[in-house]
Amino acid sequence: MQPDAPPRQLKEKTEKHYCVKCLSEVPRDEYLENDFLCDECAEEERQADAARMKDE
């Protein structure tokens, strides 16, 4: 079951950014650096990508 949808006021000026995977609030720099993910989800994505590359 998905948690509630993130608030729709995601304008740059609000300084509130939400990870697109886990929906946790993320600081602006972290959000933009990780392509809209928090550090934890970005690391999971990198590990999953590495595993996929290894399998090929």
C-alpha positions as CSV (number, residue, x, y, z in Angstrom):
1,M,0.0,0.0,0.0
2,Q,1.4,3.4,-1.0
3,P,1.6,6.2,1.6
4,D,-0.3,9.4,1.1
5,A,0.7,11.4,-2.0
6,P,3.4,14.0,-1.5
7,P,2.1,17.6,-1.2
8,R,1.7,19.3,-4.5
9,Q,3.5,22.5,-3.5
10,L,6.9,21.3,-4.7
11,K,8.1,24.7,-6.0
12,E,11.8,25.4,-5.9
13,K,11.2,28.3,-3.4
14,T,9.4,26.2,-0.8
15,E,12.7,24.3,0.0
16,K,10.6,21.2,0.5
17,H,11.6,18.4,-1.7
18,Y,10.5,14.8,-1.5
19,C,12.2,11.6,-2.6
20,V,10.3,10.1,-5.5
21,K,10.9,6.6,-4.2
22,C,10.3,6.7,-0.4
23,L,8.6,10.2,-0.2
24,S,10.7,11.4,2.7
25,E,11.5,15.1,2.8
26,V,15.0,15.7,1.5
27,P,17.3,18.8,1.6
28,R,17.4,20.7,-1.8
29,D,21.1,20.0,-2.6
30,E,20.7,16.3,-1.9
31,Y,17.5,16.1,-3.9
32,L,19.0,17.7,-7.0
33,E,22.3,15.9,-6.7
34,N,20.6,12.5,-6.6
35,D,18.1,13.1,-9.4
36,F,15.1,13.5,-7.1
37,L,16.1,10.8,-4.6
38,C,17.3,10.8,-1.0
39,D,20.9,9.6,-0.3
40,E,19.6,6.2,1.0
41,C,17.5,5.5,-2.1
42,A,20.2,6.8,-4.5
43,E,22.7,4.3,-2.9
44,E,20.2,1.5,-3.3
45,E,19.8,2.4,-7.0
46,R,23.5,2.5,-7.5
47,Q,23.9,-1.0,-5.9
48,A,21.0,-2.4,-8.0
49,D,22.6,-0.9,-11.1
50,A,26.0,-2.5,-10.2
51,A,24.3,-5.9,-9.7
52,R,22.6,-5.7,-13.0
53,M,25.8,-4.7,-14.8
54,K,27.6,-7.7,-13.1
55,D,24.9,-10.1,-14.3
56,E,25.3,-9.0,-17.9
